[in-house]
Amino acid sequence: MKKIYYILPLLCVGSFTASAQYTDKKGNDVTSPLHLLKPDYPMPYEAPKAEQVKAVLDRVFTYLDAETPYEMINKKDGKTFTDTKKLDNSVELKQGSYRLNSYEWGVTYGAMLSVAKSTGDKRYSDYVRNRFSFMGTWIPAVKKALADGKITDKSYPFRGSIEPHALDDCGAICAAMIKAIKTGNASEANLKPTIDVYADFITNKEHRLSDGTLARLRPLKNSLWLDDMYMGIPALAQLSQLTGNKSYLDDAVKQFKQFVPRMFNAQKGIYMHGWIEGMDPHPQFHWARANGWAFLTAVELLDVLPANHPDRPFVLAQFQAHAKGLASYQSGTGFWHQLLDRNDSYLETSATAIYTYCIARGINQGWLDAQAYSPMALLGWNAVSTKVNAKGEVEGTCVGTGMGFDPAFYYYRPVNNYAAHGYGPVLMAGAEIISLVNASKIKINDSAIQYYKD
């Protein structure tokens, strides 16, 4: 028993010092303004300046520009190949560290356009223009070589864009292509055939529940993935604008309204990651990045829905309810946890960046109260900025994740600097934070970040 009495005080001291603030031993309550002592924050606690944010984004840009070449090469000697009419099995896409037509890169292209808009830096829009021009040239050439029997390898370039097999192959990249067309950064004539393939898959080929909700047959029959709100809905919304076909927007809104009641925990204010038809009781795991995709989906839908659309109030109210729920789970470091409601799970970068973007976007668009939410968004950005290393790599991002029904699955998912999911969110978060700080008066008052309307 004596050992127990000796150990417990030590544990208590260790727990206290881990969260203790800096103490100035030279001052006291009479001689010093103790309330102004600087706390020992683990991240910057400040109202960032636009140029500080831009410097972080530029590091990411420089890294990504070097790591995502857009070039066809000969497999044997690595020399550049330029003749679109002579494609065969000897030609391949020059490999970088990230795939040019993945859903993660769909997010990144959209984010690059956002940075270009908020900063006026043409390098970011040129990044998108160059790669979409490359795809618009080579995807049709690959399709023709396939049809002519000149390409027979199964792992041919741009296969996901030519023969999509999942929403991951379609939604985010489709939405990004349309945004590039709308902003004059891509040719509609060059990309429309590929966009049509994406649209056909989302509308006609992806598995759906009996009520039309986008679903999958893995890991179990009739699975709803929260991720698929983002993989399907923004593309449908953008397709409605590109084509003028109202049915796309109708489907987008329908999907949103059918995902929410199944997957949103109104008591917690956050979403469960996966839902299986017929599972009872249904375990809930509130995975951070999937909540990010759902949050981002609401933003993308609000960006497109007309002000007088009858379902806009529902989408806006859901966005606001989710923002309120997420606010209650932000950690003192500014990050959110891998499992939102489990504080012993690790702090995750990509989800934190997505939330930062969505909250800042909500403030900038008047969907969220600026005084209530600005400190939350800025704390999120300050945290995220510490995860961009000197090379421009984003650290602390969970790798691609399927659906699980036990906590260990989520707790021990690896993190990796090459997890592509972190880059687009960091860029879009920074872009929206720049817009926020440029349009408002945010400063430290009485040691705390405050937003001022005037």
BELTAZI-V966388 format. One record per backbone hydrogen bond with DSSP energy under -0.5 kcal/mol. NH is the residue of the N-H (numbers start at 1). CO is the residue of the C=O. Records with the same first field share a line. If there is no record, write none. Layout:
# BELTAZI-V966388
NH->CO / CO
This chain:
# BELTAZI-V966388
5->1
6->2
7->3
8->4
9->5
10->6
11->7
12->8
13->9
14->10
15->11
16->12
17->13
18->14
19->15 / 16
20->16
25->23
27->24
32->28
34->32
36->33
37->34
41->39
46->44
48->46
52->49
53->49
54->50
55->51
56->52
57->53
58->54
59->55
60->56
61->57
62->58
63->59
64->60
65->61
66->62
67->63
68->64
71->69
73->92
74->79
75->90
78->74
81->72
84->82
86->83
87->84
89->150
91->88
92->73
94->71
97->67
98->67
102->99
106->102
107->103
108->104
109->105
110->106
111->107
112->108
113->109
114->110
115->111
116->112
117->113
118->114
119->115
120->116
122->120
124->121
125->121
126->122
127->123
128->124
129->125
130->126
131->127
132->128
133->129
134->130
135->131
136->132
137->133
138->134
139->135
141->137
142->138
143->139
144->140
145->141
146->142
147->143
148->144
149->146
150->145
151->145
152->150
156->154
159->156
161->158
162->158 / 159
163->159
169->166
170->167
171->167
174->170
175->171
176->172
177->173
178->174
179->175
180->176
181->177
182->178
183->179
184->181
185->180
186->180
188->186
191->187
192->188
195->191
196->192
197->193
198->194
199->195
200->196
201->197
202->198
203->199
204->200
205->200 / 201
206->201
209->213
212->209
215->207
216->223
223->216
224->275
225->223
226->224 / 273
228->225
229->226
230->226 / 227
231->227
232->228
233->228 / 229
236->232
237->233
238->234
239->235
240->236
241->237
242->238
243->239
244->240
246->244
248->245
249->245
250->246
251->247
252->248
253->249
254->250
255->251
256->252
257->253
258->254
259->255
260->256
261->257
262->258 / 259
263->259
264->260
265->263 / 270
266->264
269->265
270->265
272->263
273->285
275->224
277->222 / 275
279->276
283->281
287->285
288->338
291->287
292->288
293->289
294->290
295->291
296->292
297->293
298->294
299->295
300->296
301->297
302->298
303->299
304->300 / 301
305->301
309->306
312->309
315->311
316->312
317->313
318->314
319->315
320->316
321->317
322->318
323->319
324->320
325->321
326->322
327->323
328->324 / 325
329->326
330->326 / 327
331->335
334->331
336->348
338->346
340->286 / 338
342->339
345->342
348->336
349->396
352->348
353->349
354->350
355->351
356->352
357->353
358->354
359->355
360->356
361->357
362->358
363->359
364->360
365->361
366->363
367->362
368->362
373->369
374->370
377->373
378->374
379->375
380->376
381->377
382->378
383->379
384->380
385->381
386->382 / 383
387->384
388->385
389->387 / 393
392->389
395->387 / 393
399->414
409->406
410->406 / 407
411->407
412->408
413->410
416->397
419->416
420->418
422->419
423->420
424->420
425->421
426->422
427->423
428->424
429->425
430->426
431->427
432->428
433->429
434->430
435->431
436->432
437->433
438->434
439->435
441->452
442->440
443->450
445->443 / 448
448->445
450->443
452->441
